[in-house]
Amino acid sequence: MTGPDYDIRLMRAIRRVIRAVDLHSKSLKQRADFTTPQLVCLTALAQKGPLTLKALSESIDLSPSTVLGIVDRLHAKGLVERRRGDRDRRQVMLSITDAGQGALLSAPYPLQHTLLEGFHGLSELEQSTLTLAMERVVELLGARNLDAAAILDVAPLPETRQPASEEPLAGTDTPDDLRVVQLHAAGFDQPGGETA
């Protein structure tokens, strides 16, 4: 049994987090014409100087194959350049271009910057409590083993996704989405429960 509307409040809170990430990602794409992972790559290159692909991927907590695709797109836009290493010609060094620096200066902060700024203002007890609660939510969602970087972004779903009619809580907050949350919270979507 749950307390007064805790289940609805939890579902709404998760939905708001998802929406905030989605809206920020769309705003960044419209305002700066690049994605959050691209912004994070540019920031890392600006702060840490020329890096190999491996060093860049480790510094931003993404796989080398993912970073390669990001760097390819940034290179095509003229925001990143590739150079052979001076000492080891097999090594390719990545660095931010002047155009990349300009794009970075005009771009909004990544959403995680805003989150962490507020998070670091909390007491250690609040930080610990919030972290443990979020980790518990991840466990409840069965997502503990999902690979995830510390980047708040909405990525396109893979082509193997379910038909739109079966996607839970997709899209924007519509009355239908709220009804799904309410039906789930009330237990009507469970086997043996009522259906809409």
Secondary structure, 3 states (H helix, E strand, C coil): CCCCCHHHHHHHHHHHHHHHHHHHHHHHHHHHCCCHHHHHHHHHHHHHCCECHHHHHHHHCCCHHHHHHHHHHHHHCCCEEEEECCCCCCCEEEEECHHHHHHHHHCCCCHHHHHHHHHHCCCHHHHHHHHHHHHHHHHHCCCCCCCCCCCCCCCCCCCCCCCHHHCCCCCCCCHHHHHHHHHHHHCCCCCCCCCC
